[in-house]
């Protein structure tokens, strides 16, 4: 951990998350990259936020949900999903989530974006995680291009 930056979370996401046909005033929840602890220390995830969003997007809300054993990768959700989908109803973001050394988290993190004006089109850089190792607090941005596209 000497010199330079130290990061405990793997950052190898290669995709783009997009909601096509987005409309102003509606909330869209983007899935952040699934977390893998690449360090030899336990990590306690404390929070997440959207990074680099355009000025016409309202952001700030985040949620976390446990991934069912038989589920694939969640690509996103709408506001209604957190009421209708049984696997999304419990929010794990309200307390620290521990990830053991070398382990993948069973928890997915979501960040919300809502365009407040039209056109809605824009993109954000990714998700900034805040986490603790021992008595130290760290932040790390995981690159995950996130886009809203205008409806036709």
C-alpha positions as CSV (number, residue, x, y, z in Angstrom):
1,X,0.0,0.0,0.0
2,X,3.0,2.3,-0.2
3,X,3.2,5.0,-2.9
4,X,0.5,5.8,-5.4
5,X,-3.1,4.8,-5.0
6,X,-4.3,1.6,-3.4
7,X,-7.6,0.1,-4.5
8,X,-9.3,-3.0,-3.1
9,X,-12.0,-3.3,-5.8
10,X,-11.5,-4.9,-9.2
11,X,-12.2,-2.5,-12.1
12,X,-12.5,-4.5,-15.3
13,X,-16.0,-3.6,-16.5
14,X,-16.2,-3.4,-20.3
15,X,-19.8,-2.6,-21.1
16,X,-22.1,0.3,-21.4
17,X,-25.4,0.5,-19.5
18,X,-28.1,2.3,-21.5
19,X,-31.8,3.0,-21.2
20,X,-33.2,3.7,-24.7
21,X,-36.4,5.7,-25.1
22,X,-35.9,7.5,-21.8
23,X,-38.3,10.3,-20.8
24,X,-37.8,13.3,-18.6
25,X,-39.2,13.0,-15.1
26,X,-38.9,9.2,-14.9
27,X,-36.2,7.5,-12.7
28,X,-33.8,4.9,-14.2
29,X,-31.7,2.7,-11.9
30,X,-28.3,1.7,-13.3
31,X,-26.5,-1.4,-12.0
32,X,-23.0,-0.6,-10.9
33,X,-20.3,-3.2,-11.7
34,X,-20.5,-6.3,-9.4
35,X,-17.8,-5.8,-6.7
36,X,-14.9,-8.2,-6.3
37,X,-12.4,-7.6,-3.4
38,X,-8.9,-8.1,-4.9
39,X,-7.1,-7.2,-1.7
40,X,-6.0,-9.4,1.2
41,X,-8.1,-7.3,3.6
42,X,-11.9,-7.5,4.2
43,X,-13.7,-4.5,2.7
44,X,-16.8,-2.9,4.2
45,X,-18.8,-1.1,1.5
46,X,-20.3,2.1,2.9
47,X,-21.9,3.7,-0.1
48,X,-22.0,4.5,-3.8
49,X,-22.8,7.4,-6.0
50,X,-23.0,8.2,-9.7
51,X,-20.0,10.1,-11.1
52,X,-19.9,12.6,-13.9
53,X,-23.6,12.9,-14.6
54,X,-24.8,15.8,-16.8
55,X,-26.2,18.8,-15.1
56,X,-29.8,18.1,-16.3
57,X,-29.9,14.7,-14.4
58,X,-31.0,14.5,-10.8
59,X,-28.9,11.9,-9.0
60,X,-27.9,10.9,-5.5
61,X,-30.1,8.0,-4.7
62,X,-28.6,4.5,-4.4
63,X,-29.9,1.1,-3.4
64,X,-28.4,-2.4,-3.0
65,X,-30.0,-5.8,-3.5
66,X,-28.9,-9.4,-2.9
67,X,-28.4,-11.3,-6.1
68,X,-30.4,-14.5,-6.2
69,X,-28.3,-17.7,-6.7
70,X,-30.2,-18.5,-9.9
71,X,-30.2,-15.0,-11.4
72,X,-28.0,-13.5,-14.0
73,X,-26.6,-10.0,-14.0
74,X,-29.1,-7.3,-13.4
75,X,-28.8,-4.7,-16.1
76,X,-31.0,-2.0,-14.4
77,X,-34.4,-1.3,-12.9
78,X,-37.1,1.3,-12.9
79,X,-38.6,2.9,-9.8
80,X,-41.5,0.4,-10.0
81,X,-39.0,-2.6,-9.9
82,X,-38.2,-2.0,-6.3
83,X,-41.8,-2.5,-5.4
84,X,-42.8,-5.3,-7.8
85,X,-39.6,-7.5,-7.9
86,X,-39.3,-9.6,-4.7
87,X,-35.5,-9.8,-5.0
88,X,-35.3,-6.0,-5.0
89,X,-37.5,-5.0,-2.1
90,X,-34.9,-5.2,0.7
91,X,-32.4,-2.4,0.5
92,X,-28.9,-3.5,1.7
93,X,-27.4,0.0,1.2
94,X,-28.5,1.2,4.6
95,X,-25.7,-0.7,6.4
96,X,-22.1,-1.7,5.5
97,X,-21.7,-4.7,3.3
98,X,-18.6,-6.9,4.0
99,X,-16.7,-8.5,1.1
100,X,-14.1,-11.1,2.2
101,X,-10.6,-10.9,0.7
102,X,-10.6,-12.4,-2.9
103,X,-14.4,-12.7,-2.8
104,X,-17.2,-11.4,-5.1
105,X,-20.0,-9.6,-3.4
106,X,-23.5,-11.2,-3.4
107,X,-24.9,-7.6,-3.4
108,X,-25.6,-5.5,-6.4
109,X,-25.5,-1.7,-6.1
110,X,-27.8,0.6,-8.1
111,X,-27.6,4.3,-8.7
112,X,-30.6,6.4,-9.9
113,X,-30.6,9.0,-12.6
114,X,-33.6,11.1,-13.7
115,X,-33.4,13.7,-16.5
116,X,-35.3,16.7,-15.3
117,X,-35.5,18.3,-18.8
118,X,-35.7,17.2,-22.4
119,X,-33.7,16.2,-24.2
120,X,-32.8,13.5,-21.7
121,X,-29.7,12.2,-23.5
122,X,-26.5,12.1,-21.7
123,X,-23.9,9.9,-20.0
124,X,-22.1,9.5,-16.8
125,X,-18.7,7.9,-16.1
126,X,-19.5,5.2,-13.5
127,X,-19.9,4.5,-9.8
128,X,-17.8,5.9,-6.9
129,X,-17.7,3.5,-4.0
130,X,-16.8,4.5,-0.5
131,X,-15.4,1.6,1.6
132,X,-13.5,0.8,4.7
133,X,-10.5,-1.5,5.3
134,X,-9.7,-1.6,9.0
135,X,-9.7,2.0,10.2
136,X,-9.1,3.6,6.8
137,X,-11.8,5.0,4.5
138,X,-11.2,4.8,0.7
139,X,-13.1,6.0,-2.4
140,X,-12.7,4.3,-5.8
141,X,-14.4,5.0,-9.1
142,X,-15.3,2.0,-11.1
143,X,-15.7,2.9,-14.8
144,X,-19.0,1.9,-16.1
145,X,-20.4,4.2,-18.8
146,X,-24.0,4.9,-18.1
147,X,-26.3,6.5,-20.7
148,X,-29.9,7.7,-21.1
149,X,-31.1,8.1,-24.6
150,X,-34.1,10.0,-25.9
151,X,-37.3,8.3,-26.8
152,X,-38.3,8.2,-30.4
